[in-house]
Amino acid sequence: MSNFVDRVTLHTAGGNGGHGCVSVKREKFKPLGGPDGGNGGDGGSVILEVDPQINTLLDYHYSPHRKGTNGEPGKGDLRHGKNAEDVILPVPAGTVVKDRDGNILADLTHAGQRFVAAEGGQGGLGNAALASRKRKAPGFALLGIPGREQDVVLELKSMADIALVGFPSAGKSSLIAAISAARPKIADYPFTTLVPNLGVVEAGDTRFTVADVPGLIPGASEGKGLGHEFLRHVERCAAIVHVLDCASLEPERDPISDLEVIEAELAAYAVDPIYAADKEAATALTERPRLVLLNKIDLPDGAAMAEMVRPTLEERGYRVFEASALAREGLRELTFAMAELVAEARANAPAEEPAPVIELIPRAKRGPEFTITREEKNLAPLWRVRGAKPERWILQTDFDNDEAVGYLADRLNALGVEEELFNVGARAGDAVVIGPEEDGVVFDWEPTMTTGAVMLAAPRGSDIRFEQNHRPTREEKRQDYEERKAARAAVRAEMEAERLADKALREREGESE
C-alpha cells in the first residue's frame, strides 16, 4: 500500500474556553471579603505549521479529526484557569489549505509558516473581573466561548522547480534516477510510478529539484488515468520537460502526437489562483518554459525516430535534446538547460518575505457593530440581530442566572441594540433573535426591563442579598408576578399610544406641507 497521500479533508475544532468562577472571599472575621472568582483559561487552537521533514499528509488520512484542548475553569481566591496548549499539526511545504467550497485560505510554502485552522475559545471572566462601582459583588460569571469548528481541505503541491511529464513508460522515472539520487520504482510496464517522486539535481552552481509526475494519458485533465490526481504537483514548477518515447511499440503513437496530447491535457487543466491580496491568476501550464527530451536513443529505432522528428519540433519553437536515461547519454546538456531556466525563474521571482501566521477569520474592520433585519415567522415580525459582539455575548451568558441575563441586557443597551430596535419599528413583545438561524437565541423584547445587575447594586463592602432573610411564600411570588406583568402591559400600552400619536402628528405635518 502506498504511503503517499497528497489530499485529505481535515476536521478541526478549537478547544473551549474555561468558565469564569463565581466566588466570594471567606476569611475569619471578614464575612464579606468581596468577589474573588478567577477567569477561565483560553482554549487551544489547531494550527498547521510547515515542517521540512514532512513530505506527505498520510497521518491526517488516518486521523482526520483534530481538536484543541479546553481551557481550565477559574477558581476561587483569584486563581485563574490555565490556558490550553495549542495543537501544532506539521504539514509539508507546498500545502494549500482550502475550504469545502474550494476557496483558497492559505498557501503554506516556507518552513515555519503557520495557519490557524480552528481558533480556541476565549475564557470567561470571573466575578472578580466583573466587579464595578455598581456591581460590587456580582453573583455571576461569564461562560467560556466554544472553540471554532472548521473543515479544511489540504492539498499537497510539490515544491519542485522542474516537472517531467509524458506518457506512461516514456522513461521519466529512469531519467530522474539518472540525474539525481532518487530511486523510484522502474519497470517495463505502464503506470509503474503511482506517486510523484522528487529528486535534487546539481548543474554547475545551480541546485534544483525535479518532480517525476505519473504518466499522462488522453483525458487526464478530466480524471482519466492517474494524471488528474497528480497534475497539481506541476502547478508550482518553473519549467516543464516533455519526455517523449522514441521507441514506443504502439503503432498509433509517435513523439509528435504524444507531445500534442500532453500539451492539450496541460492546457485543459485549471491552475489554482495565487494566494495573494490581488488574487491574480496563476500562469497557465502551457505558458511556462518547456523543454523536449527525445528519450531512448540508445535503441536503433529510437535514434532514427529522434533524428526524424527533431527538425519538426525545433520549427515549433521547442528546445530539443536527445538522450538515453538508461544509458545515461546526453544528460549533461539537458541538466544545464534545466538549471538555466531555474536560475532565470528565481531571478525574476519577488523577494521572499518572513512567513506570516495566517488566521482563518481576519480581524473585523471598522464598521457597524451589529445589524438588524426584519423577518416573518408565523405571520408575525421577527427581528434578527447579527454582529460579532452580540453573538459572542450570547455565548458568554448563563441564562439560568437572572443577574447574568441582566448584565447581557445592559451590554446590549450600551451597544445601542435597543435604540436601533426602536428606530427600525420594533414593538414591545416582538420576537428578537440574536445569532444565526441554526443556533440563535430568541426572546420577547421588553424595552423597559430593569436589569438584575443594577438592582443588586449596593454600597462598597456590602451585599443586599445577605440582608434578605425573608423567603416569600408561593402566594406572594404569584402576586408579585401578576403585578409585574400588569405593569409591563401598562407600559407597553402607554408606549404604543405615544408611538401612534407621534405617527399621526408626523402625518398631519406632512399633509400641511
C-alpha positions, 0 to 999 in steps of 0.5 A: 500500500502506498504511503503517499497521500497528497489530499485529505479533508481535515476536521478541526475544532478549537478547544473551549474556553474555561468558565469564569468562577463565581466566588466570594472571599471567606476569611475569619472575621471578614464575612464579606471579603468581596468577589474573588472568582478567577477567569477561565483559561483560553482554549487551544487552537489547531494550527498547521505549521510547515515542517521540512521533514514532512513530505506527505499528509498520510497521518491526517488520512488516518486521523482526520479529526483534530481538536484543541484542548479546553481551557481550565475553569477559574477558581476561587481566591483569584486563581485563574484557569490555565490556558490550553496548549495549542495543537501544532499539526506539521504539514509539508511545504507546498500545502494549500489549505482550502475550504469545502467550497474550494476557496483558497485560505492559505498557501503554506510554502516556507518552513515555519509558516503557520495557519490557524485552522480552528481558533480556541475559545476565549475564557470567561471572566470571573466575578472578580473581573466583573466587579464595578462601582455598581456591581460590587459583588456580582453573583455571576460569571461569564461562560467560556466561548466554544472553540471554532469548528472548521473543515479544511481541505489540504492539498499537497503541491510539490515544491519542485522547480522542474516537472517531467511529464509524458506518457506512461513508460516514456522513461521519466522515472529512469531519467530522474534516477539518472540525474539525481539520487532518487530511486523510484520504482522502474519497470517495463510496464505502464503506470509503474510510478503511482506517486510523484517522486522528487529528486535534487539535481546539481548543474554547475552552481545551480541546485534544483529539484525535479518532480517525476509526475505519473504518466499522462494519458488522453483525458487526464485533465478530466480524471482519466488515468492517474494524471488528474490526481497528480497534475497539481504537483506541476502547478508550482514548477518553473519549467516543464520537460516533455519526455517523449518515447522514441521507441514506443511499440504502439503503432498509433503513437509517435513523439509528435502526437504524444507531445500534442496530447500532453500539451492539450491535457496541460492546457485543459487543466485549471491552475489554482489562483495565487494566494495573494491580496490581488488574487491574480491568476496563476500562469497557465501550464502551457505558458511556462518554459518547456523543454523536449527530451527525445528519450531512448536513443540508445535503441536503433529505432529510437535514434532514427525516430529522434533524428526524424522528428527533431527538425519538426519540433525545433520549427515549433519553437521547442528546445530539443535534446536527445538522450538515453536515461538508461544509458545515461547519454546526453544528460549533461546538456539537458541538466544545464538547460534545466538549471538555466531556466531555474536560475532565470525563474528565481531571478525574476521571482519577488523577494521572499518575505518572513512567513506570516501566521495566517488566521482563518477569520481576519480581524473585523474592520471598522464598521457597524457593530451589529445589524438588524433585519426584519423577518416573518415567522408565523405571520408575525415580525421577527427581528434578527440581530447579527454582529460579532459582539452580540453573538459572542455575548450570547455565548458568554451568558448563563441564562439560568442566572437572572443577574447574568441575563441582566448584565447581557441586557445592559451590554446590549443597551450600551451597544445601542441594540435597543435604540436601533430596535426602536428606530427600525419599528420594533414593538414591545413583545416582538420576537428578537433573535440574536445569532444565526438561524441554526443556533440563535437565541430568541426572546420577547423584547421588553424595552423597559426591563430593569436589569438584575445587575443594577438592582443588586447594586449596593454600597462598597463592602456590602451585599443586599442579598445577605440582608434578605432573610425573608423567603416569600411564600408561593402566594406572594411570588404569584402576586408579585408576578401578576403585578409585574406583568400588569405593569409591563402591559401598562407600559407597553400600552402607554408606549404604543399610544405615544408611538401612534400619536407621534405617527399621526402628528408626523402625518398631519405635518406632512399633509400641511406641507 
